[in-house]
Amino acid sequence: MSGTPELRDAYQRLEDAITEVCHLEGFNGVLTEWVLVSAAQRYDEDGDGISQVGVLVPDGGGQVGYHRLLGLLDYAQVRMRAEVAQDG
């Protein structure tokens, strides 16, 4: 991974936190892949809202192939849609 030492350390802390949460949630085994999708909202000088959506992946990218990440995201999306449909 390229980037500053601070960025590398932050990604390591993020992965450690994700691993810990997974274990606390009952996941068994070794964390092999993860994707974090985030959104932030800010306002410009005119008061207009601006949204920013980001995707974070292990080490900032390059460690896990896009085909694996897209599959992981698609699987999560399908499961979420099924939950919404079941609740509706």
Contact map, one row per residue, 1 for C-alpha under 8 A:
1110000100000000000000000000000000000000000000000000000000111100000000000000000000000000
1111000100000000000000000000000000000000000000000000000000000000000000000000000000000000
1111101100000000000000000000000000000000000000000000000000000000000000000000000000000000
0111111100000000000000000000000000000000000000000000000000000000000000000000000000000000
0011111110000000000000000000000000000000000000000000000000000000000000000000000000000000
0001111111000000000000000000000000000000000000000000000000000000000000000000000000000000
0011111111100000000000000000000000000000000000000000000000000000000000000000000000000000
1111111111110000000000000000000000000000000000000000000000100000000000000000000000000000
0000111111111000000000000000000000000000000000000000000000000000000000000000000000000000
0000011111111100000000000000000000000000000000000000000000000000000000000000000000000000
0000001111111110000000000000000000000000000000000000000001110000000000000000000000000000
0000000111111111000000000000000000000000000000000000000000100000000000000000000000000000
0000000011111111100000000000000000000000000000000000000000000000000000000000000000000000
0000000001111111110000000000000000000000000000000000000000000000000000000000000000000000
0000000000111111111000000000000000000000000000000000000001000000000000000000000000000000
0000000000011111111100000000000000000000000000000000000000000000000000000000000000000000
0000000000001111111110000000000000000000000000000000000000000000000000000000000000000000
0000000000000111111111000000000000000000000000000000000000000000000000000000000000000000
0000000000000011111111100000001000000000000000000000000000000000000000000000000000000000
0000000000000001111111110000000000000000000000000000000000000000000000000000000000000000
0000000000000000111111111000000000000000000000000000000000000000000000000000000000000000
0000000000000000011111111110000000000000000000000000000000000000000000000000000000000000
0000000000000000001111111111000000000000000000000000000000000000000000000000000000000000
0000000000000000000111111110000000000000000000000000000000000000000000000000000000000000
0000000000000000000011111110000000000000000000000000000000000000000000000000000000000000
0000000000000000000001111111000000000000000000000000000000000000000000000000000000000000
0000000000000000000001111111100000000000000000000000000000000000000000000000000000000000
0000000000000000000000100111110000000000000000000000000000000000000000000000000000000000
0000000000000000000000000011111000000000000000000000000000000000000000000000000000000000
0000000000000000000000000001111100000000000000000000000000000000000000000000000000000000
0000000000000000001000000000111111000000000000000000000000000000000000000000000000000000
0000000000000000000000000000011111000000000000000000000000000000000000000000000000000000
0000000000000000000000000000001111100000000000000000000001000001000010000000000000000000
0000000000000000000000000000001111110000000000000000000011000000000010010000000000000000
0000000000000000000000000000000011111000000000000000001111000000000010011000000000000000
0000000000000000000000000000000001111100000000000000001110000000000000000000000000000000
0000000000000000000000000000000000111110000000000000111100000000000000000000000000000000
0000000000000000000000000000000000011111000000000000111000000000000000000000000000000000
0000000000000000000000000000000000001111100000000011110000000000000000000000000000000000
0000000000000000000000000000000000000111110000000011100000000000000000000000000000000000
0000000000000000000000000000000000000011111000001111000000000000000000000000000000000000
0000000000000000000000000000000000000001111100001110000000000000000000000000000000000000
0000000000000000000000000000000000000000111111111100000000000000000000000000000000000000
0000000000000000000000000000000000000000011111111100000000000000000000000000000000000000
0000000000000000000000000000000000000000001111110000000000000000000000000000000000000000
0000000000000000000000000000000000000000001111110000000000000000000000000000000000000000
0000000000000000000000000000000000000000001111111000000000000000000000000000000000000000
0000000000000000000000000000000000000000001111111100000000000000000000000000000000000000
0000000000000000000000000000000000000000111100111110000000000000000000000000000000000000
0000000000000000000000000000000000000000111100011111000000000000000000000000000000000000
0000000000000000000000000000000000000011110000001111100000000000000000000000000000000000
0000000000000000000000000000000000000011100000000111110000000000000000000000000000000000
0000000000000000000000000000000000001111000000000011111000000000000000000000000000000000
0000000000000000000000000000000000001110000000000001111100000000000000000000000000000000
0000000000000000000000000000000000111100000000000000111110000000000000000000000000000000
0000000000000000000000000000000000111000000000000000011111011000000000000000000000000000
0000000000000000000000000000000001110000000000000000001111111001000000000000000000000000
0000000000100010000000000000000011100000000000000000000111111111000000000000000000000000
1000000100110000000000000000000000000000000000000000000011111110000000000000000000000000
1000000000100000000000000000000000000000000000000000000111111100000000000000000000000000
1000000000000000000000000000000000000000000000000000000111111111000000000000000000000000
1000000000000000000000000000000000000000000000000000000001111111100000000000000000000000
0000000000000000000000000000000000000000000000000000000001101111100000000000000000000000
0000000000000000000000000000000010000000000000000000000011001111110110000000000000000000
0000000000000000000000000000000000000000000000000000000000000111111110000000000000000000
0000000000000000000000000000000000000000000000000000000000000001111111000000000000000000
0000000000000000000000000000000000000000000000000000000000000000111111100000000000000000
0000000000000000000000000000000000000000000000000000000000000001111111110000000000000000
0000000000000000000000000000000011100000000000000000000000000001111111111000000000000000
0000000000000000000000000000000000000000000000000000000000000000011111111100000000000000
0000000000000000000000000000000000000000000000000000000000000000001111111110000000000000
0000000000000000000000000000000001100000000000000000000000000000000111111111000000000000
0000000000000000000000000000000000100000000000000000000000000000000011111111100000000000
0000000000000000000000000000000000000000000000000000000000000000000001111111110000000000
0000000000000000000000000000000000000000000000000000000000000000000000111111111000000000
0000000000000000000000000000000000000000000000000000000000000000000000011111111100000000
0000000000000000000000000000000000000000000000000000000000000000000000001111111110000000
0000000000000000000000000000000000000000000000000000000000000000000000000111111111000000
0000000000000000000000000000000000000000000000000000000000000000000000000011111111100000
0000000000000000000000000000000000000000000000000000000000000000000000000001111111110000
0000000000000000000000000000000000000000000000000000000000000000000000000000111111111000
0000000000000000000000000000000000000000000000000000000000000000000000000000011111111100
0000000000000000000000000000000000000000000000000000000000000000000000000000001111111110
0000000000000000000000000000000000000000000000000000000000000000000000000000000111111111
0000000000000000000000000000000000000000000000000000000000000000000000000000000011111111
0000000000000000000000000000000000000000000000000000000000000000000000000000000001111111
0000000000000000000000000000000000000000000000000000000000000000000000000000000000111111
0000000000000000000000000000000000000000000000000000000000000000000000000000000000011111
